[in-house]
Structures are given as C-alpha cells and as structure tokens.
Amino acid sequence: MNNQEVNLELVRILNEWDPFKIGEGNYDPEIADCVYAVQELDNREDLAAEIQKIYEFSFEEFIPMEDCLSISTKLLLTKENGSCSL
C-alpha cells in the first residue's frame, strides 16, 4: 500500500469507530488530526492519549482510555502493514 492508500484506510477505520454514535462523516476534522498523529507517533499509548485529547477537545466528552487504546492499535497495525508491503 502506498501512503495515500494507508491514509484512506485510516480514515475508513476512524469513520467506522464513531465513538459518540453520531454517524459517519461527522468527525472530519478529528479524523484529519488523528491521521496526522498516526503518521507522527509509533507508540500505541502515546497515540491513544492524542486521540483522546483530539476528540475531547472537539466534543467536550470523555472517551475511556481503553477505547482509545483499541483504536490506536488498529491504526498502528494498518500503518505498519501498509509500510511493510512497499
């Protein structure tokens, strides 16, 4: 997968996540910030904390860290798998 394909897959995963159950397509700024964070971070705990911070800032609602760890793991695996196939 090239970088664009990886980013599109990251967007798909984040859209499906829908942590506040408001429907796909309602998280575009947060998803953009998260995709950038995935490109910058390789540690799942650091990424989870950043995801939690991004969504909490936008929605003023708390997401449990275990939920953020789960999604950060999926995102980092996608990033890793995409870079391995180059």
C-alpha positions as CSV (number, residue, x, y, z in Angstrom):
1,M,0.0,0.0,0.0
2,N,1.2,3.5,-0.7
3,N,0.9,6.3,1.8
4,Q,-2.3,7.6,0.2
5,E,-3.9,4.1,0.4
6,V,-2.8,3.8,4.1
7,N,-4.3,7.2,4.9
8,L,-7.6,6.2,3.2
9,E,-7.8,3.0,5.2
10,L,-7.1,5.0,8.4
11,V,-9.9,7.4,7.5
12,R,-12.2,4.4,6.9
13,I,-11.3,2.8,10.3
14,L,-11.8,6.1,12.1
15,N,-15.2,6.8,10.4
16,E,-16.4,3.3,11.4
17,W,-15.3,3.9,15.0
18,D,-17.9,6.6,15.7
19,P,-17.1,7.0,19.4
20,F,-20.1,9.3,20.1
21,K,-22.6,7.4,17.9
22,I,-23.4,10.5,15.8
23,G,-22.8,8.8,12.5
24,E,-20.1,8.6,9.9
25,G,-19.0,11.8,8.3
26,N,-19.3,13.9,11.4
27,Y,-15.7,13.7,12.5
28,D,-13.8,15.0,9.5
29,P,-11.5,17.5,11.5
30,E,-10.9,15.0,14.2
31,I,-10.1,12.2,11.7
32,A,-7.6,14.5,9.9
33,D,-5.9,15.3,13.2
34,C,-5.8,11.6,14.0
35,V,-4.4,10.5,10.7
36,Y,-1.6,13.1,11.2
37,A,-1.0,11.8,14.7
38,V,-0.7,8.2,13.3
39,Q,2.0,9.4,10.9
40,E,3.9,11.1,13.7
41,L,3.6,8.5,16.5
42,D,4.6,4.9,16.8
43,N,3.7,4.2,20.4
44,R,0.1,3.0,21.0
45,E,-0.2,4.6,24.4
46,D,1.0,8.0,23.0
47,L,-1.3,7.7,20.1
48,A,-4.3,6.7,22.3
49,A,-3.7,9.8,24.5
50,E,-3.5,12.0,21.5
51,I,-6.8,10.6,20.0
52,Q,-8.5,11.0,23.4
53,K,-7.3,14.6,23.5
54,I,-8.4,15.4,19.9
55,Y,-11.9,14.1,20.4
56,E,-12.3,15.5,23.9
57,F,-11.3,19.0,22.7
58,S,-13.8,18.9,19.9
59,F,-16.8,17.3,21.6
60,E,-16.1,18.1,25.3
61,E,-16.9,14.5,26.1
62,F,-14.6,11.9,27.6
63,I,-13.6,8.7,25.7
64,P,-12.3,5.9,28.0
65,M,-8.6,5.2,27.5
66,E,-9.3,1.5,26.8
67,D,-11.4,2.6,23.8
68,C,-8.6,4.9,22.6
69,L,-6.0,2.1,23.0
70,S,-8.1,-0.3,21.0
71,I,-8.4,2.2,18.0
72,S,-4.8,3.2,18.3
73,T,-3.7,-0.4,18.0
74,K,-5.8,-0.9,14.8
75,L,-4.5,2.3,13.3
76,L,-0.8,1.5,14.0
77,L,-1.3,-2.0,12.6
78,T,-2.7,-0.5,9.5
79,K,0.2,1.9,9.2
80,E,2.7,-0.9,9.8
81,N,1.1,-3.3,7.3
82,G,1.0,-0.5,4.7
83,S,4.7,0.2,5.1
84,C,5.7,-3.4,5.1
85,S,4.2,-4.0,1.6
86,L,6.3,-1.3,0.0
